[in-house]
Amino acid sequence: MTSAQNIRIDLAYKGTHYRGFAENPGVPTVEGELRSAIQRVLGEVVHLAVAGRTDAGVHASGQVVSFRTSSARVEPERLQNSLNRLCGPDIQVQHIQSVQPDFDARFTAERRLYHYNVLNSPVADPLLSDIEWHLKEPLNVEEMNQAAQRFQGEHDFTSFCRRPKGQPEASLVRTIHQAEWHQRSQWRLQFEITANAFCHQMVRSLVGFCVAVGSSKRSARDVETVFTAKDRSSAAPIAPPHGLTLVHVTYPSDD
């Protein structure tokens, strides 16, 4: 009898053509394609745990998935090659390893790091249009960072996210460790944010608010008022999904 194994998969994907990570019957999803490929290779039903349930159009360069298997056919390099052949080119497994039984890609994670890319220029870049948000109006990065700094720490992000369906009492308190805008080049900006966890559409809501501040439609000082309101309508319109990428997930074992 083969003992069960707990498997960790690190993967990257371009979310442009997927309706998010989470499996949803009738539409293409990252989980649906990956799980189908794993089951095809291993010949057994598996259930995936994931560090970040990314939305439709959102990308990942450092997503983490875990699952349990009783299969004796889990040879990491061979499984990686098989999955990349079946899921490519938009989904690519970067690494596979057997991990401790108590590892769970979602619940063991300590921090998630996301990047949001903005092209702030008169003309869009057609080659990168599906991974960055193009904005023509000049943005004040210094003011955007004034807003971002106010996000840091522990707050109730009710005004900056979509409440989970069927969970009216779910806590929307999160701790942001880092939130900062960087001028990567003359035209390109990148928002870097790290937290213990994120609510649904939270990063995009924060980006949308910063952009409103950077274009003088809102003030950085409004952040505290929006927190207090606990009303999503008090925040700015959210940013589109295609500029967002899950970059890294931190686990205790990484120390």
Buried (B, 14 or more C-beta within 10 A) or exposed (E): EEEEBBBBBBBBBBBBEBBBBBBBEEEEBBBBBBBBBBBEBBEEEBEBBBBBBBBBBBBBBBBBBBBBBEBEEBEBEEBBBBBBEBBEEBBBBBEBEEBEEEBBBBEBBBBBBBBBBBBBBEEBEEEBEBBBBBBEEEBEBEBBBBBBEBBBEEBBBBBBBBBEEEEEEEEBEBEBBEBBBEEEEEBBBBBBBBBBBBBBBBBBBBBBBBBBBBBEEBEBEBBEEBBEBEEBEBBBEBBBBBBBBBBBBBBEEEE
